Amino acid sequence: MNMTCDMSISSQASSPFKPLIDPSEDASLFISHELRTPLASLQGALGLINTGQFGELSAQGRELLNTAMRSADRLTRLASVIEHQPYTMKSLLSAEEMGILQVENEFTSVFNLEDFYLYYQPIVTVQGRQVIGFEALARWHHPTKGWIAPAVFIPLAEQTGLIHQLGLDLLEKACVALRTWQQTFSELTPLTVSVNLSTVQLRDPQLFEKIRAILEAVGIVPSALKLEITESAFIENDIIAQKTLRQLQQLGIQLYLDDFGTGYSSLARLHDLPLNMLKIDRAFVLTRNWAISEAVINLAAKLGLDVIAEGIETVEEMTILQAMGCQKMQGYLFSKPVDGNVVTSLLHQQSLQRRLQPQAAAVDGGAMALAKP
């Protein structure tokens, strides 16, 4: 990991995500339990329906009920086979899939806000290689399994409704960290932080008030906070989402459209959305789809929007996108996501570098004057 233009930071990488279950572990009992528990409830419900207590079924309804009861019996027998013949599990589910099932089963019971952390990936200006902000990325340290990938725990938080509590807690943590950096490094370009907003959070009609309350309590100006949303936020919650997002934008919070071009928004509809920034998805950079990348940059310019390119890993990628007009980027070329302590060290180096520049310029100017005849 490195920072270009004489910037270097610790070699600490983003959190390692280990397999969720030991491949050698016998998970047959767990899987059998996972099958038997819901099956017991289903069989009980089907049995009640079969007694006729809820009225007589039609011929078609009776046929469907019999099919459902036979299917439940088959699954019960499958649970017994799995329990007594563990080797069959290897052909049914991978170790990773079994681990995910286990995490899903216990997510609510082990959920603790203190186990969730934020890592920060710097956003830089290509001109001058200056850090201007950070994207806050959630990390979960499971009490027994270690670090769990966001792709696993974010959907679980959404399904259980815990995303509302988790999302606001992480947003507040990001704002507190940003306030500390702003106060410590006030001489730097006003720093910002961007936080991802779940589509499920946008269903909360009180979301705007809750976010405003956090900003007031922490003491940062709304313009320092950027909220990243995906295209699906508008597809799933069109009216509610747009109302909330317009309120947030009017307050001064900038809105970023993440993963643009990978979803479903039409170009005609994009003009009506309350946005300030488009983010070029890392998939376009990874596949070197420069035509799409340039189209996004040009579209943003036409709409008066800014652009950030994600997933920049090589100088070549940076140079190509810069030539297209993209001046803000993030990716492993500049830094992996790092914890708050590393961010503080990075900003300290940038602050020191800025203080030294005027001195160097003064020395060079004096040397030039002395050189004159």
TORNU-389358 format. One record per residue: residue in one letter; x, y, z of N, C-alpha, C in turn. Coordinates in steps of 0.05 Angstrom, whole numbers, padded with zeros to 5 digits, always signed. Each point is the difference from the previous one (the first is absolute). Layout:
REM residues N
AXYZXYZXYZ
...
***
This chain:
REM residues 373
M+00017-00024+00000-00017+00024+00000+00018+00024+00000
N-00008+00021-00015+00017+00024-00001-00017+00024-00006
M+00012+00023+00006-00012+00025-00007+00019+00013-00020
T-00010+00010-00022+00017+00011-00021+00008+00028+00009
C+00019+00011-00015+00010+00027+00004+00011+00004+00029
D+00019-00017+00007+00013+00002+00026-00018-00003+00024
M-00023-00012-00004-00018-00006+00023+00003-00030+00005
S+00005-00007+00025+00000-00029+00007-00015-00003+00026
I-00013-00023+00003-00014-00005+00025+00007-00029+00009
S-00009-00007+00023+00006-00026+00011-00009-00022-00020
S+00014-00022+00001-00008-00023-00017-00023-00015+00010
Q-00014+00011+00020-00024-00014+00011-00021-00002-00022
A-00010-00023-00005-00020-00004-00021-00027+00000+00012
S-00020-00002-00018-00027-00002+00010-00004-00026+00015
S-00021-00002+00015-00004-00023+00018-00002-00026-00016
P+00015-00021+00009+00000-00026-00014-00026-00014+00006
F-00014-00009-00021-00025-00015+00004+00006-00030-00003
K-00002-00014+00022+00006-00028+00001-00025-00017-00007
P+00005-00025-00007-00023-00018-00005-00019+00000+00024
L-00026-00002-00005-00019+00002+00022-00002-00027+00015
I+00010-00021-00011-00002-00026+00014+00024-00017-00008
D+00011-00015+00018+00023-00017-00005-00009-00023-00018
P+00012-00003-00024-00009-00021-00018+00001-00028+00013
S+00018-00004+00020+00002-00026+00013-00022-00004+00021
E-00014+00021+00007-00020-00001+00021-00025-00015-00010
D-00011-00017+00017-00024-00016-00007-00024+00018+00004
A-00012+00010-00021-00022+00019+00002-00027-00014-00005
S+00001-00027-00001-00025-00014-00006-00022+00004+00021
L+00008+00001+00025-00020+00004+00021-00012+00028-00002
F+00016+00019-00006-00010+00028-00003-00020+00001-00023
I+00008-00011-00023-00018+00001-00023-00026-00015+00005
S+00003-00023+00013-00024-00015+00007-00019+00016+00017
H+00011+00014+00020-00016+00017+00018-00013+00022-00016
E+00015+00012-00019-00011+00022-00015-00023-00009-00018
L+00000-00025-00008-00022-00011-00015-00024-00007+00018
R+00006-00013+00022-00021-00011+00017-00016+00022+00014
T+00013+00022+00008-00014+00021+00015-00023+00012-00016
P+00005+00011-00025-00023+00011-00015-00019-00022-00009
L+00010-00024-00006-00017-00022-00009-00021-00007+00021
A+00008+00000+00026-00019-00006+00021-00023+00019+00000
S+00006+00026-00004-00021+00020-00001-00018-00004-00025
L+00013-00005-00022-00016-00004-00025-00018-00024+00002
Q+00011-00022+00010-00016-00024+00002-00024+00004+00019
G+00005+00015+00022-00022+00006+00019-00022+00016-00014
A+00008+00020-00015-00020+00017-00014-00015-00016-00021
L+00015-00017-00015-00013-00016-00020-00019-00021+00012
G+00008-00010+00024-00018-00019+00013-00026+00013+00009
L+00001+00024+00010-00024+00015+00008-00018+00004-00024
I+00011+00008-00022-00016+00004-00024-00013-00026-00009
N+00015-00022+00003-00010-00026-00008-00024-00009+00016
T-00002+00010+00025-00023-00009+00018-00026+00013-00009
G+00001+00021-00016-00025+00013-00009-00010+00021+00019
Q+00016+00007+00020-00009+00020+00020-00003+00028-00013
F+00013+00004-00022-00002+00026-00013-00017-00001-00025
G-00018-00020-00001-00017-00002-00023+00008-00022-00019
E-00019-00008-00017+00006-00021-00019+00015+00012-00024
L+00019-00016-00009+00016+00008-00023-00013-00010-00026
S+00006+00014-00021-00010-00009-00027+00018-00024-00008
A-00007-00012-00022+00016-00023-00009+00028+00008-00007
Q+00002+00024-00012+00027+00010-00007+00015+00007+00025
G-00013+00012+00020+00012+00008+00025+00010-00025+00015
R-00017-00022+00000+00008-00025+00013+00024-00012-00013
E+00002+00002-00027+00023-00011-00014+00025+00015+00006
L-00002+00027+00002+00023+00016+00007+00009-00006+00029
L-00019-00004+00018+00007-00006+00028+00015-00026+00001
N-00010-00021-00014+00013-00026+00000+00028+00002-00011
T+00004+00016-00021+00026+00003-00011+00019+00013+00020
A-00010+00021+00014+00016+00014+00020+00008-00019+00023
M-00019-00017+00009+00005-00018+00022+00021-00021-00009
R-00002-00010-00024+00020-00020-00010+00027+00013-00002
S+00001+00025-00009+00026+00014-00002+00013+00004+00027
A-00017+00007+00020+00011+00004+00027+00011-00027+00011
D-00014-00022-00005+00009-00026+00008+00027-00007-00013
R+00002+00007-00025+00026-00006-00014+00023+00016+00012
L-00006+00025+00007+00021+00016+00012+00008-00010+00028
T-00020-00010+00014+00006-00012+00026+00018-00024-00003
R-00006-00017-00020+00018-00023-00004+00027+00009-00009
L+00002+00021-00015+00026+00011-00008+00016+00009+00024
A-00013+00013+00019+00013+00009+00025+00011-00024+00015
S-00014-00022+00000+00009-00024+00014+00025-00012-00014
V-00001+00000-00027+00023-00010-00015+00025+00016+00005
I-00004+00027+00000+00023+00018+00005+00012-00005+00028
E-00018-00003+00019+00009-00004+00028+00016-00025+00004
H-00008-00022-00014+00013-00026+00003+00021-00006-00020
Q+00001+00016-00022+00021-00004-00020+00014+00026-00006
P+00017+00009+00017+00013+00027-00002+00014+00004-00027
Y+00010-00022-00012+00016+00004-00024-00017+00011-00023
T-00026-00003+00002-00017+00011-00022+00000+00030-00001
M+00008+00013+00022+00000+00029+00001+00019+00012-00021
K+00022-00014-00005+00020+00010-00018-00012+00004-00028
S-00019-00016-00007-00012+00002-00027-00025+00018+00000
L-00009+00009+00023-00023+00017+00002+00008+00029+00002
L+00017+00007+00018+00008+00028+00005+00030+00002+00004
S+00011+00022-00009+00029+00005+00005+00003+00009+00028
A+00025+00000+00009+00006+00009+00028-00009+00029+00003
E+00004+00016-00020-00007+00029+00001-00030+00003+00002
E-00015-00016-00015-00029+00001+00001-00011-00008+00027
M+00012-00021+00012-00008-00009+00026+00006+00022+00021
G+00023+00013-00003+00007+00021+00018-00020+00023-00001
I-00008+00007-00024-00020+00022-00003-00026-00007+00013
L-00009-00025-00003-00024-00009+00013+00002+00003+00030
Q+00023-00007+00011+00004+00002+00028-00001+00028+00010
V+00013+00018-00015+00000+00029+00007-00029+00011-00001
E-00015-00008-00021-00027+00009-00002-00017-00009+00024
N+00004-00024+00008-00015-00011+00022+00004+00014+00026
E+00024+00010+00005+00007+00012+00025+00003+00031-00001
F-00005+00012-00023+00006+00028-00003-00013+00018+00021
T-00026-00004+00004-00015+00017+00019+00011-00004+00028
S+00006-00024+00007+00009-00005+00028+00028+00010+00006
V+00017+00001-00020+00027+00010+00005+00004+00029-00008
F-00021+00013-00011+00002+00027-00009+00008+00019+00023
N+00022+00014-00004+00009+00019+00020+00014+00023-00014
L-00010+00024+00004+00011+00023-00015+00030+00004+00005
E+00010-00009+00023+00028+00003+00007+00018-00017-00017
D-00012-00020-00013+00016-00018-00017+00003+00010-00029
F-00013+00023-00006+00002+00011-00027+00019+00024+00000
Y+00017+00000-00020+00021+00021-00002-00001+00013-00028
L+00014+00022-00002+00002+00014-00025+00029+00000-00009
Y+00004-00006-00025+00026+00004-00014-00005+00022-00020
Y+00021+00014-00008-00003+00024-00017+00018-00002-00024
Q-00011+00003-00023+00016+00001-00025+00002+00029-00009
P+00025+00010-00003+00003+00028-00008-00010+00005-00028
I-00011+00024-00004-00008+00010-00026+00019+00023-00006
V+00014-00001-00023+00021+00019-00006-00006+00016-00025
T+00012+00023-00001+00000+00015-00025+00026-00008-00015
V-00004-00006-00026+00024-00008-00015+00020+00022-00002
Q-00010+00025-00003+00017+00023-00002+00011+00006+00029
G+00025-00006+00004+00012+00005+00026-00001-00024+00019
R-00016-00020-00007-00002-00024+00016-00007+00006+00029
Q-00020+00017+00004-00008+00008+00027-00025-00016+00009
V+00000-00009+00024-00023-00013+00012-00021+00021+00006
I-00024-00003-00011-00021+00020+00005-00023-00011+00017
G+00000-00027+00003-00021-00012+00015+00004-00030+00001
F-00020-00013+00012+00001-00029+00004-00027-00013-00004
E+00000-00024-00010-00024-00016+00000+00001-00019+00024
A-00021+00001+00018-00001-00017+00023-00012-00027-00007
L+00015-00021+00006-00008-00027-00007-00004-00017+00025
A-00023-00013+00003-00006-00015+00024+00014-00027+00000
R+00009-00008+00025+00012-00025+00005-00012-00013+00025
W-00004-00026-00001-00012-00013+00023+00019-00021+00011
H+00006+00001+00025+00017-00020+00013-00018-00018+00017
H-00006-00024-00012-00017-00019+00013+00013-00010+00026
P-00015-00004+00021+00012-00008+00026+00016-00026-00001
T-00007-00018-00019+00015-00025-00001+00012-00006-00027
K-00010+00012-00021+00009-00006-00027+00019+00021-00012
G+00005+00022+00015+00018+00020-00010-00014+00019-00019
W+00015+00010-00019-00010+00020-00019-00019-00012-00020
I-00024+00011-00003-00020-00009-00019-00003+00021-00022
A-00001-00009-00024-00001+00019-00023-00027+00015+00000
P+00000+00026-00009-00024+00015-00002-00021-00013-00018
A+00009-00014-00020-00019-00013-00018-00017-00021+00014
V+00010-00009+00023-00015-00020+00016-00018+00015+00021
F+00012+00018+00015-00016+00011+00023-00019+00023-00008
I+00006+00015-00021-00018+00022-00007-00028-00011-00009
P-00001-00021-00017-00027-00011-00006-00015-00010+00025
L+00016-00012+00018-00013-00010+00025-00011+00022+00017
A+00015+00022+00001-00010+00023+00015-00025+00012-00013
E-00001-00001-00027-00024+00010-00014-00024-00018+00005
Q+00005-00026-00002-00022-00019+00003-00012+00001+00028
T+00016+00004+00020-00009+00001+00028-00010+00027+00009
G+00005+00021-00016-00008+00027+00008+00021+00013+00017
L+00021-00014+00008+00021+00012+00017+00017+00020-00015
I-00003+00002-00027+00015+00019-00016-00006+00029+00008
H-00025+00005+00010-00007+00027+00009+00018+00009+00023
Q+00002-00018+00020+00017+00006+00023+00029+00001-00007
L+00009-00020-00015+00028-00002-00008+00008+00023-00018
G-00016+00006-00020+00007+00022-00019+00004+00026+00014
L-00018+00008+00018+00002+00025+00014+00024+00000+00019
D+00005-00022+00013+00023-00002+00018+00026+00004-00015
L+00003-00013-00023+00024+00003-00017+00003+00028-00011
L-00023+00012-00007+00001+00027-00011+00010+00019+00022
E-00010-00004+00025+00009+00017+00022+00030-00004+00006
K+00009-00024-00001+00029-00006+00004+00017+00014-00021
A-00009+00000-00025+00014+00012-00022+00001+00031+00004
C-00022+00011+00009-00001+00029+00005+00018+00008+00023
V+00001-00016+00021+00017+00006+00023+00029-00001-00008
A+00008-00020-00016+00027-00002-00009+00007+00023-00018
L-00018+00008-00018+00005+00022-00018+00004+00026+00016
R-00016+00005+00020+00002+00025+00016+00028+00001+00013
T+00010-00023+00010+00026+00000+00012+00022+00007-00020
W-00002-00012-00024+00020+00006-00020-00002+00029-00010
Q-00024+00011-00002-00003+00027-00008+00013+00019+00020
Q-00004-00006+00026+00011+00018+00021+00030-00003+00002
T+00010-00024-00004+00029-00005+00002+00015+00010-00024
F-00012-00002-00023+00014+00008-00025-00016+00022-00014
S-00006+00021+00014-00016+00022-00011+00013+00014-00023
E+00026-00003-00003+00014+00014-00022-00004-00014-00027
L-00010-00025+00001-00004-00015-00025-00026+00008-00013
T-00002-00008-00025-00025+00004-00015-00023-00011+00017
P-00022+00014+00003-00022-00010+00016-00006-00030-00006
L+00005-00017+00019-00003-00028-00004-00030-00008+00001
T-00006-00022-00014-00028-00010-00001+00001-00030+00005
V-00024-00011+00006-00002-00029+00002-00026-00008-00014
S+00001-00022-00015-00023-00010-00013-00008-00027+00013
V-00026-00003+00004-00011-00023+00014-00021-00013-00018
N+00000-00026-00002-00019-00014-00017-00027-00002+00014
L-00021+00005-00015-00027+00000+00011-00015-00024-00013
S-00011-00017+00017-00015-00024-00010-00027+00009-00011
T-00010-00015-00019-00027+00005-00011-00021-00005+00021
V+00006-00018+00019-00019-00005+00021-00002+00024+00019
Q+00022+00013+00005+00000+00024+00017-00018+00022-00011
L-00001+00001-00027-00016+00021-00012-00030-00005+00003
R-00008-00023+00010-00029-00004+00006-00009+00013+00026
D+00020+00009+00015-00006+00013+00026-00008+00029-00005
P-00025+00008+00005-00008+00028-00006+00013+00020+00019
Q+00013-00010+00022+00013+00018+00019+00030+00002-00005
L+00010-00013-00022+00029-00001-00005+00012+00028-00001
F-00013+00018-00014+00011+00027-00003+00004+00013+00027
E-00019-00001+00018+00002+00013+00026+00022-00014+00017
K+00002-00026-00003+00021-00014+00016+00028+00008-00009
I+00004+00003-00026+00026+00007-00010+00006+00029+00007
R-00019+00018-00002+00004+00028+00008+00007+00002+00029
A-00013-00016+00017+00006+00000+00029+00028-00009+00005
I+00010-00020-00015+00028-00009+00004+00019+00022-00007
L-00004+00013-00023+00018+00022-00008+00001+00022+00021
E-00023+00007+00011-00001+00021+00020+00014-00008+00026
A-00004-00025+00008+00012-00010+00024+00030-00002-00002
V+00010-00009-00023+00029-00004-00004+00013+00027-00005
G-00013+00018-00014+00011+00026-00005+00015+00003-00026
I-00009-00013-00022+00012+00004-00026-00021+00011-00019
V+00010+00016-00019-00019+00012-00019-00010-00021-00019
P-00025+00002-00010-00011-00020-00018+00016-00005-00025
S+00013+00021-00010+00016-00003-00025+00024-00019+00003
A+00007-00006+00025+00023-00018+00005-00008-00029-00003
L-00026-00005+00000-00010-00028-00002-00010-00005-00028
K+00008-00023-00011-00009-00009-00026-00014-00027+00005
L-00023-00003-00013-00014-00026+00003+00000-00014-00027
E+00008-00025+00000+00001-00016-00024-00024-00019-00002
I-00013+00001-00022-00024-00017-00004+00004-00015-00027
T-00015-00021-00004+00001-00015-00025-00025+00006-00016
E+00001-00007-00025-00023+00005-00018-00025-00014+00010
S+00003-00023+00013-00024-00015+00009-00015+00015+00021
A+00012+00020+00013-00014+00016+00020-00024+00014-00012
F+00003+00008-00025-00022+00015-00013-00020-00020-00012
I+00009-00023-00007-00018-00020-00012-00018-00011+00022
E+00011-00006+00023-00016-00013+00021-00016+00019+00017
N+00009+00024+00004-00014+00019+00018-00003+00027-00014
D-00010+00000-00024+00000+00024-00016-00009+00026+00014
I-00025+00000+00010-00011+00024+00012+00013+00007+00027
I+00001-00020+00017+00012+00004+00027+00029+00008-00002
A+00015-00015-00017+00029+00005-00002+00005+00028-00011
Q-00014+00008-00021+00005+00027-00012-00006+00022+00020
K-00022-00003+00015-00007+00021+00020+00022+00003+00021
T+00009-00023+00011+00020+00001+00021+00026+00011-00011
L+00008-00009-00024+00026+00008-00012-00001+00030-00007
R-00023+00010-00009-00001+00028-00006+00002+00017+00025
Q-00012-00010+00022+00003+00014+00025+00029+00001+00009
L+00014-00022-00003+00028-00002+00008+00017+00019-00017
Q-00006+00000-00026+00015+00018-00018-00004+00029+00006
Q-00025+00007+00006-00007+00028+00007+00014+00009+00025
L+00005-00020+00018+00014+00007+00025+00030+00006-00005
G+00010-00010-00023+00028+00005-00007+00017-00025-00003
I-00012-00023+00004+00014-00025-00003+00001-00008-00030
Q+00023-00007-00009+00002-00008-00028-00006-00030-00003
L-00012-00006-00023-00009-00028-00005+00016-00012-00024
Y+00011-00023+00005+00016-00014-00020-00016-00024-00010
L+00000-00004-00026-00012-00024-00011+00022-00020-00005
D+00000-00021+00016+00021-00020-00001-00006-00021-00021
D+00021-00013-00010-00003-00021-00020-00016+00008-00024
F+00003+00025-00009-00017+00009-00022+00006-00016-00025
G-00021-00007-00014+00003-00015-00025-00004-00030+00003
T-00001-00009+00025-00004-00029+00005-00029-00006+00008
G-00017+00020+00003-00028-00004+00009-00019+00005-00022
Y-00023+00013+00007-00022+00001-00019-00009+00028-00007
S+00012+00021+00011-00009+00027-00006+00003+00007-00029
S-00020+00012-00012+00002+00009-00027+00014+00028+00000
L+00013+00006-00022+00014+00025-00002-00019+00024+00001
A-00024-00004-00011-00020+00022+00001-00008+00006+00028
R-00002-00021+00017-00010+00004+00027+00022+00011+00018
L+00025-00004-00007+00023+00008+00017-00001+00030+00005
H-00009+00015-00019-00001+00030+00002-00018+00009+00023
D-00020-00016+00006-00020+00007+00021+00008-00008+00028
L+00021-00016+00002+00008-00010+00027+00017+00021+00015
P-00004+00002+00026+00016+00019+00016+00028-00010+00005
L+00018+00006-00018+00027-00011+00001+00021+00022-00003
N+00024-00005+00011+00022+00019-00003+00024-00013-00013
M+00002-00027+00002+00023-00014-00009-00007-00028-00011
L+00014-00007-00022-00001-00028-00010+00026-00014+00006
K-00002-00025+00008+00024-00015+00004+00003-00022-00021
I+00023+00001-00014+00005-00020-00021+00006-00027+00014
D-00016-00020-00005+00003-00025+00013+00027-00013-00006
R+00011-00014+00020+00026-00013-00003+00000-00021-00022
A-00024-00011-00005-00002-00021-00021+00008+00011-00027
F-00007+00025-00006+00008+00011-00026+00030+00004-00001
V+00012+00007+00022+00030+00003+00001+00013-00027-00002
L-00010-00019+00015+00012-00027+00000-00001-00013-00028
T-00022+00005-00015-00002-00012-00027+00011+00019-00021
R+00011+00023+00009+00011+00019-00019-00021+00010-00020
N-00024+00003+00009-00022+00010-00017+00001+00030-00001
W+00020+00010-00014+00004+00029-00001-00021+00016-00014
A-00014-00013-00019-00021+00013-00015-00023+00008+00019
I-00008-00020+00017-00021+00006+00020+00009+00020+00020
S+00025-00002+00009+00011+00018+00020-00001+00029-00011
E+00009+00003-00025+00000+00027-00012-00028+00010-00003
A-00019-00018-00007-00028+00008-00003-00011+00010+00026
V+00006-00012+00022-00009+00008+00026+00012+00028+00007
I+00025+00003-00006+00013+00026+00006-00013+00023-00016
N-00005-00006-00026-00012+00021-00017-00029+00005+00008
L-00014-00021+00008-00028+00004+00009-00001+00017+00025
A+00018-00006+00018+00001+00015+00025+00005+00030-00005
A+00018+00005-00019+00006+00028-00006-00024+00014-00012
K-00015-00014-00017-00024+00012-00012-00021+00006+00021
L-00002-00017+00021-00020+00003+00021+00009+00018+00023
G+00025+00009-00002+00011+00017+00021+00007-00016+00025
L+00007-00025-00003+00007-00017+00022+00030-00006+00001
D+00011-00005+00023+00028-00008+00003+00003-00030-00003
V+00025-00009-00002+00005-00029-00005+00023-00009+00018
I-00003-00025+00010+00021-00014+00014+00003-00027-00013
A+00024-00008-00005+00005-00027-00011+00010-00018+00023
E-00013-00024+00001+00008-00019+00021+00017-00022-00011
G+00014-00014+00018+00015-00023-00007+00025+00005-00017
I+00013+00023+00004+00024+00006-00015+00024-00015+00013
E+00013-00016-00016+00022-00017+00011+00027+00005-00014
T+00000+00013-00024+00025+00004-00014+00002+00029-00009
V+00025+00008-00005+00004+00028-00010-00012+00003-00027
E+00000-00022-00016-00011+00002-00027-00030+00006+00001
E-00014-00013+00019-00029+00005+00003-00005+00029+00008
M+00016+00009+00019-00003+00028+00009+00005+00019-00023
T+00021-00005-00016+00007+00019-00022-00022+00000-00021
I-00011-00023-00007-00021-00001-00020-00025+00015+00008
L-00008-00004+00025-00024+00013+00010+00004+00030+00004
Q+00024+00007+00008+00007+00029+00003-00002+00014-00027
A+00010-00013-00021-00001+00011-00027-00029+00004-00010
M-00018-00017+00011-00028+00002-00007-00015+00023+00015
G+00014+00010+00021-00012+00022+00015-00008-00007+00028
C+00006-00024+00010-00006-00008+00027+00024+00008+00018
Q-00006+00017+00020+00021+00011+00017-00001-00010+00029
K-00020-00017+00007-00002-00011+00027-00002-00030-00002
M+00016-00013+00016+00001-00029-00001+00005-00013+00027
Q-00005-00026+00001+00007-00016+00024+00006-00028-00010
G+00017-00014+00016+00007-00027-00008+00027-00007+00013
Y+00008-00025-00005+00024-00011+00013+00025+00014-00009
L+00000+00014-00023+00023+00015-00009+00007+00021+00021
F-00020+00011+00012+00004+00021+00020+00000-00011+00028
S-00019-00017+00006-00001-00012+00027-00022-00021+00001
K+00005-00021+00014-00021-00019+00008-00017+00013+00022
P-00023-00010+00006-00015+00009+00023+00017-00004+00026
V+00002+00020+00017+00016-00002+00024-00015+00010+00024
D+00009-00006+00023-00014+00009+00024+00006+00029+00007
G-00014+00010+00020+00003+00028+00007+00027+00009+00007
N+00016-00017+00014+00027+00007+00008+00018+00004-00024
V-00003-00016-00020+00016+00003-00025-00008+00025-00014
V-00026+00006-00001-00010+00025-00012+00013+00024+00013
T+00002+00000+00027+00013+00022+00014+00029+00003-00008
S+00014-00022-00003+00028+00001-00008+00003+00011-00029
L-00018-00009-00017+00000+00009-00028-00004+00031-00001
L-00020+00009+00015-00006+00029+00000+00023+00016+00012
H+00013-00011+00020+00023+00013+00012+00022+00004-00020
Q+00005-00021-00016+00021+00002-00021-00008+00021-00021
Q-00026+00001-00008-00008+00019-00020+00002+00028+00012
S-00007+00004+00025+00002+00026+00013+00029+00009+00001
L+00018-00018+00007+00029+00006+00002+00010+00008-00028
Q-00008-00015-00020+00008+00005-00027-00009+00028-00009
R-00024+00008+00007-00010+00026-00008+00015+00022+00014
R+00008-00003+00025+00015+00020+00015+00028+00004-00012
L+00011-00022-00010+00027+00001-00010+00002+00013-00028
Q-00022-00001-00015+00000+00010-00027+00007+00030-00002
P-00013+00017+00016+00006+00029-00001+00030+00005+00007
Q+00010-00015+00020+00028+00004+00007+00019-00007-00023
A-00007-00022-00014+00016-00009-00022-00001+00021-00022
A-00024+00012-00005-00003+00020-00021+00016+00025+00007
A+00000+00007+00026+00015+00024+00009+00030-00004-00004
V+00009-00024+00007+00029-00006-00004+00008+00001-00029
D-00017-00012-00017+00006+00001-00029+00000+00028-00010
G-00019+00017+00009-00001+00028-00009+00025+00015+00009
G+00009-00004+00024+00024+00013+00010+00024-00008-00016
A+00002-00026-00006+00023-00009-00016+00000+00012-00027
M-00024+00004-00012-00001+00012-00027+00009+00029+00002
A-00008+00014+00022+00008+00029+00002+00030+00002+00004
L+00012-00018+00015+00029+00002+00004+00015-00007-00025
A-00013-00015-00017+00014-00008-00025+00001+00023-00021
K-00017+00021+00005+00000+00021-00020+00025+00017+00002
P+00011+00009-00023+00025+00016+00000-00005+00027+00012
***
